[in-house]
Amino acid sequence: MVARKWCFVPGCTNTSVRTPKKIFISLPKQISRRNAWFAAVKRDFKKVSSTSTLYCCEDHFNIEQDMENYLEYKLSKVKARMKDDVVPHIFACELDGVAAKASGHMARKGEFSELLCNQDADSEWQPNNDSSSEDIFSPSVAPENQKDKESKFQSAFVRKIEKSLRFCTGIPKEQMDFIANLVTKTSLETYLICLTFYKIKTNYAFERIAIDLGISGSHATALFVRSTLVLSEFMKQLVYWPSSKSMRKLLLEGFGTSFHNVQSIIDCLEIKIQKPSAAVHQSSTWSEYKQCNTIKYLISYTPDGFINFLSSGYGGSASDVAVLQDCGYLRVLPENCTVTVMIDRDFKQIENLLYTKKCTLVRFPSFANNSRIIYSTKRIVDRIQEFKILGPLSTIPSALIQILDNIVMISCAVINSQRRQNVSIVL
Ligand SMILES: [Zn+2]
């Protein structure tokens, strides 16, 4: 039996089973060339054993020019050999581009980008080797029939999601066109967007979601990773700092003078992750606050519950103050405004940091008592954790840690898109 091959480019879902006609080129054995291929697709070579066999699909090459023995290969099916100086360089579909960018971003982050070092990195993005369920697309099925079958599954799946939109995605029924708009803006197919929101909201196992689509769990995982990268890249526009002018107006109208000039309530979100295998990563992600391994995010939102800043992820051992100092929040914070924090977070001595922007700090309960504010509905952190993949009962598996920033971003963007239904603080 021929071993299954899959493309090593993050976000590319080509496999020798799904796309049997494509050429899969094995990575060069010579270490420096192999590392250059990893760099080209923005993957960390340290995460993968240098002896494991990996493939790159033809989509990332100009195959006729880049292959040294193209004619010979075509005529006699000898092993494909790429020219010495060639690396994967075409990430034509937007998906691949975003995927490469996103994983590059994670790599720069240092602190937990190496988390996966000691994991079985070969299973990082790819279908499981031993999964035979992908044979549902057995080569004997004619491509036409297969397409029909796929699209039947997909439209039934979309109908199911739309029927219980709020439960399945967190998006209110009245905002059905939200998904349609995303389809237009991102060129992702509707079922991919539904799949992504559905997984994030319910955190059902991929194997379970996959049944609805007639695919394998590993294929569903790959689709999720790919569309999460694309969606978050687009949806991050929904998380922004509104202009002081528009905020002032809103505050005066809706919240009266007691909230005068409060532009930012800061809090930290901590998401439990699978215990890393390396001791150093176990300690860098160990959260004293949660008593488990976590990735931590700094979140800022306005008094009416609009998320106006989301940091990237930090290992749970980083203090709230260290995160605040490092994450870029102080760069976007306007001068001369009031910032409030939740009393139960440590945020020790941030007054000095805020003072550099001439901002004042009010700690939440005292602020609330003085101005008789009822902190009515949930904290923004609790609302984010209603997306069950980020919920207190969930544990992010190692394979998804690389896209955790993207998942959190999508959840925040969904909250921002529906904030009229949920005001976080009322007088
Ligand atoms: Zn590929």
Residues whose N, C-alpha, C, O or C-beta is under 5 A from the ligand:
A	BS01	ZN	C7 V9 C12 N14 C57 D59
